[in-house]
Amino acid sequence: MKFSEFFHAWLHESYYKNAVSIGKNGDFFTAVSVGNLFGTLLAKHFLDLIDKKVLKLPLELVEIGANEGYLSRDFLAALLEFRPEIFSKLSFFIIEPHEKLRNLQKKTLEGVEFTHKRSLKECHFENAFFFCNELFDSFTCELIDDDKMAFIKDFKLVFEPMEAKLKEKCEILNLKKGELSLELEEFFKDLDKASKKFIFASFDYGVFNPQQFSIRIYQKHEVFNPFEITLKDFFGKSDLTYNVNFNQIQQLIKEHD
């Protein structure tokens, strides 16, 4: 199978589906894991956009991929402290495909009125503020090595000639070696259709002009190289991630204006 299919099976059919913990007791930390500062700063940024009339009320607040729901909790708590009167003009949504994570989010946000959506395809917003943290690195990717792409055979990485369409995309991005996400392209298409007007705030780690593989595994805060371990031992039981290709993000933003 293609590496992207293996990636999907690993993360979305196993790892995320089981509602893994993030933080000290999980496999990795995020900015949200260590306190409420991140959510508070995001709330200040959101209010600044309103004050500058970049965003206009009423609007929909939408977090994509909230995991336990801590970022939304901190964000909403800060809004309640800074400007409680704004809540009458806000509707809150979380996009989450995994049932166990939806249940965790309901528990974390107990007392908060919000609506779950399974995907952007279900959404038809008028005026939205989307936000997400470390979302793009969860999108399936292909591993590119010159004119070859990665496949998985018996839980081993092998490289074979890539498809012509994928080769064209790599040439446009001048990508010789690294990761490329076709799922990211579909996400931008769905985002474009999900709301008539929107601001999208995303936080992720990545690089411009990748020159090497960044694909890696996190298990109990240790980092493992997929090329050096037995993949079967880690499959679905640890986090699989990579550096987002910012060249691709930049290109997609331009394509969708």
BELVENHU-V406871 format. One record per helix or strand of 3 or more residues. SS is the DSSP state (H for helix, E for strand). FROM is the first residue (numbers start at 1). LEN is the number of residues. If there is no record, write none. Layout:
ss from len
SS FROM LEN
SS FROM LEN
This chain:
ss from len
H 3 16
H 31 4
H 37 15
E 59 6
H 70 20
E 90 6
H 99 10
E 115 3
H 120 3
E 125 9
H 136 3
E 142 4
E 148 6
E 156 6
H 164 10
E 177 4
H 183 12
E 195 9
E 216 4
E 222 3
H 231 4
E 239 3
H 246 10
